[in-house]
Amino acid sequence: MKYLFLTLNWVFGVLFSLAGVISLFIDPVPAIPLIAISLFLLPPVREYVSEKTGKSLSVKARLISILVLLVLFSVLTGISHHEKEKLLAEKKLQEQITRFKANKSIILEEIQLAYDNNNYQQVISETNKYLDLVSDDHELSEFNKLAKTKLEEIRKKERSQEILKELKTIPASKLEENKILYQELLSLYPDNPKYKTKFNYYSKKLADKMKKERLAAERKRITGSTLEYEEIGKQVGNNYISFFVYTPYKEKDKLNEIVAIYKNKYKGLRAMNIRFYGDKNHSPRNFKEAARSYPFQTASYFLNKSTGYEKLDISN
C-alpha cells in the first residue's frame, strides 16, 4: 500500500509539473497553482522541505492544500480566459473600425444606392451595423435618420389607407367606431383639417348620444319612462290642468305614450290639456305665452271625462 501511494504521488506530481511548465508558456498565472500542487506531491521535494524545516505536512493537510490550489487554478483560469476574450473583442473591434475607415467611401456609396432604390430597411441595417463601431459618424447618422423617416412615412400612409378603407364599411351611425378610427388618423396626420373636422364631429355626436342616454336613464328613474320629454310649464284651473311639454317626437305612438304617463299620474283630474312643442325656446310656461307660441305647437291632447271627449291632434 505504501509503494502504491508513493507511485501515485510520483505519477501525479510529474503530471502536474508538466502541466504547470506547459501553462507557463501559454498563460503564466494559472500555471502557478499547478506547479505548487506538484511540489506537494513529489516525494523528493517533500523530503527536502522536511529536512530543511524539521516539519512535515500530514496527508490530510496536503490533500486540503491541493484542493485549495485546484480551486485557485480554476478561478485564475476563468479570469484569464475572460481577459483574453475581452482583449480579443477589443482587437476585433479596432480591426473593424480600421476596415470601415479604410473603405468608408465605398460603404457610403452602397448605402446611398440602397437609399436611392428605396431600400430603407437595408439602409437602417447597414448604418446601425457601422454606427455600433463609430457612433459619432455624422454621415451614417444622417442616412439612418432619413431612412427611418421614410419608413415611418410609408407606415403611416399604409395604415391611413387601411383605416380609410375600413371607414367605408362603417355606417355613420356607428359613432364610437368612427371616432376611434378618425382619432388614429389624426394621430398619424395631426395637421389634416378633414380628419380634425371628422374627429370633432363624431366626438360631439358621441358625447350628445351619451348625454341623451344619461338623461333617459334619469327620466326612467324619475318617471319610469325613457321617453324624451320635459314639462316646461303648466296652467292650473278648477279641477283641470293645461300642460306645456317639450318633446322632439311627432310620431303618434310616442305622443300617446307621453299622454298615458300624464293620464296615469293625474288620474283624479276631471279634464286636462297637453300642448306639445318641438323647440324648448318656443315652449310656453302659461296661457299668455301659449298664444304667441301657437305656430310652434306640434301637437295637442284634450281630455274631458265629464263629456267623454278625448282627442290627440298632430300638426302637419
ABEGO torsion letter per residue (X at the ends): XAAAAAAAAAAAAAAAAAAAAAAAAABAAAAAAAAAAAAAABAAAAAAAAAAAGBBBBAAAAAAAAAAAAAAAAAAAAAAAAAAAAAAAAAAAAAAAAAAAAAAAAAAAAAAAAAAAGBAAAAAAAAAAAAAABAABAAAAAAAAAAAAAAAAAAAAAAAAAAAAAAAABBAABAAAAAAAAAAAAAABAABAAAAAAAAAAAAAAAAAAAAAAAAAAAAAAAGBABBBBBABBBBBBGBBBBBBBBABABAAAAAAAAAAAAAABAABABBBBBBBABAAABBABAAAAAAAAAABABBBBBBAAAGBBBBBBBX
